[in-house]
């Protein structure tokens, strides 16, 4: 199953998640996954929803992993197995104000953590993308960050803040990372773990006395929302975020605090 996903160029993170879901299924029944029936899978999914209270994406990951195993590894007819996926929940993301983001950065004294948070917020990059950043990805002349092989194995560019660049230069002089831009302080050349990145942001929010539930991904939501509030075209934001569909980016239209009173009709700019 690992080899099948590698053939299809799945990211290491996706492979890890899919294998984890199949391991949980296997352990639940103490059976090899190839011997687990469709009804048993459905019972397992029901247990995960009602007992473990897992999210819809987690359930969909399990179904996708089971499909790869059944169809691509075992060569079974998926149309006969096909399992309907749960309806997606529609929840607006939690977003901080610009003052709250500024407070989080200001209250972070560790230069690496400060540079990391500022970079994540000012670029709108995903956690895994920030984690995999290298110094060579920064184009300071064009004030851009090259996101190499982001989600979906796609390259893109996003903007680079002047203040974030200044913090990155200060940090670089202190720690001089070898491989990745943000490395383990005790193991040079090794990138920080996903959990470490998440904890850095959570602890920073706690120090800033932010009462909202903040995660690393919150910085990405803030980037998109604040860009919209500054009047940046949603298509530009879509490209910066690396969204395949404009529908994904449009969720921020429901959150952005746009002053409707400041909008001038095009007719009022015409000489009629």
N, C-alpha and C positions, 0 to 999 in steps of 0.2 A: 504493500500500500504506500509506503514511503517512496519507493522507486517510481510508482505510477504518478505521484504528485510531483516528484522532481522532474520527470519527463515533461509534465505539463507546465513546468516553470512556476509552481506555486511558491510563495514566499516562505521562508523558514518559520515565521510566526503562524501562518495559516496551517502548515504541516503540523506544527506543535499542537495547535488547538484541535485539529481534526483527530489526531492520534489520541489526545487526551479524552475526547468525547467517546471514542471507541473503547478506550480502556475502562472508562466509567461504566459503559454498557456491558462490557465483558465481566467486570467485577460484580456487577449487580446480579447477574445470573450464574456466575462462576462457569461460564461457557465461552468457548471460542466464538467470536462474532459471526463467523460464517455459518454457525449452527443455530443462530438466533432468528426466530421467525418474525414476520412483519407484525403480527399481533403482539409478540413479546416486546418489540421495539415501541409500539404504540403504548403499551402498558408502562414501559419505562419512561417514555416522554410524559405521560400523565402524572407519574410519580414525581418527576422532576419539576413539573409545573405546580402541582398541588402541595407537595411536601417541601421541596427545596426552594420554591418560589423563584425559579430561574427566569431570565428574560426571554423574549421572543427571539432575538438574535442567537442566543445559546441553543434554543430548540432547533432553529434553522441550521446551525452548524452541525448538529448531530445528524439531522436528516441528510445534509450534503455529504458528510463523511460516510454515512451508511450507503449512500448512492454510489460513491466512488468504489467502495468495497464490493458491493453487489454487482454493479454494472461493469466496471473497468478492471477489477481484479479477478472476480469470480466468473465474469462473463454471463451473468444472468440477465433476463429480460426485465428492464426497469419498469416498463409500461405495466407489467402485471403486479409489480411491487408498489409502484408509485404512491407516495404518501402526501396527502394535502398538508400544506404548511399553514401555521397559525397566522391570523391576521395581525399585521404590524400595529403596534401601539403608536399613537401620535402624541408625543410629549414635547413641549417646547423646552429647549435647553436652558440651563441656568446661565445667566450672563451677569457679569459685574460691571459697575460703572467705571469710567476712566479713572476717577479718583481712587476707587478701590484697587484697581490694578496698579496704579502708581504707588499706593501705600504698601502693597505686597512687595514690590520691587525695592522700595525705600527701606523697608524694615528687614530686608535680607542683607546681612553683613558679609557673609561668605562670598567672595568675589566670583567663584565658579558658579555658585547657585544663583547669584544675582545676574550674571551674564546669561546663564541658561534660561531663566524665566523671561528676561527681556527679549532674548532671541526667539523663544517659543511664541510669545505674545505678538511680537512685531512682524513675524513671518507667517503666522497661522499654520505652521507645520504640525504634522501629527507627531505623537510621542516617539514612534519607531523611527520617523524621519529625523527628528532632532537627535535621537540616540545614535544614529548612523552617520551624522554629519562629520565631515573632515574639513580641515582648514582650507584645503584646495577648492572646496565648494563655494567659498565666499569670493564674490567678484566685487571688490571694494571700489573699483573704477566706475562700474556701472551701477553700483549700489543694489546688487541683486544677490540672491542665494540660489545656487543651482541645486535643486532637489533631485538627487540621483536615484533612479529606480525606487520611486515612492510607491504608494499603494497601487496595485495593478501593474507593477513593473514599468511604470511610466516616469519619464524625466519631465521636469518642468522648472520654471523659474518663479521666484516670489521676491517681494521687495525686501530690502535691508535697511533698517533704521540707522541713522547716524549715531544716535545714543547707544543703540545696541552694539554697533561696531566699536565704539569707544570702550565699552565694557569688555567686549571680546578681546580687544588688544591688551587691556590691563590684565585680564585673566591669563592670556597667553604668555605674557611676560613672566608671570608668577609661576605657573605650573608647567609650561612648555610641553603640552601633550605630544605623544609620539605618533599615534595612528589616528585615533578618533579625536574630534574636537573636545568632547566631554568624556574624560576617562576616569576610571577608578583611581583615586589618589594613592592607594596602596599597591595597585597592580598596573603599572604603566603599560599602555598599549591595549588595555581591556576596556571596552565600552561599559558605561553604566547600565545597570539592569532597568527593566521597565518599572519594577516596584520602587527602585531608588528614585527615579525621576518623578514618579507619582508622589512619593513621600516628601520630596523637596518642595513641591508646590503646596501640598496640604499643610506642612509645617509653617511655610511662609505665610499662608492665609491665616493660620491660627495666631501667629505673631502679630499680624496686622489687625487682629480682632474682627475678622470677617465671619459673620454668622451663617452665611449661605454655605451649601454643600459644594465645596470646590475640589475639582480634580485637575489633572494635567490637561485634559481635553477642554476644560472650561476656558483656558487661555485661547484656544482655537476659536471657540464660539465668540469670545470677546473680540478677537481680531476681526472676524467677519461682520459682527454687529456694529462695531465702532467705525469700520470702514464705510458701511452703508450710511451711518449717521453723518459722516463727513462728505457724503454726496458722491462716493466712488461708484462707478457703474457696476451693476451686479455681475455682468459678464467678465469684467476684469477680476472681481473678487472670486468668481468661479474658477478662473484660470490660476489665481494665486493659491486657492485652496486645493486644487487638483480634483475637483468634483467632475465626474463623468457627465452628470445631468444637471441642468439649471434648476430642476425641481428640488434637488438637495440643498442648493444655495438659497433658494427662495424662502426657506423656513425662517431665515433671519429677517425677512420683511415683516414678519409678525411680531418681532421683538424690538426692532430698531425704533428708537425714540426720535422720530422725524417731526420737526416743527412744520405742520401744514400751513401755518399762517405766513411762513417765510417764502412759500412757493409763489412765484409770479407767473401768471398766464402768458403764454407766448404772444397772445394778441396784444397785451399791454406793452410789448416791446416794438410793436409795428407802428409805422407812420401811416395811419388810415384817414 
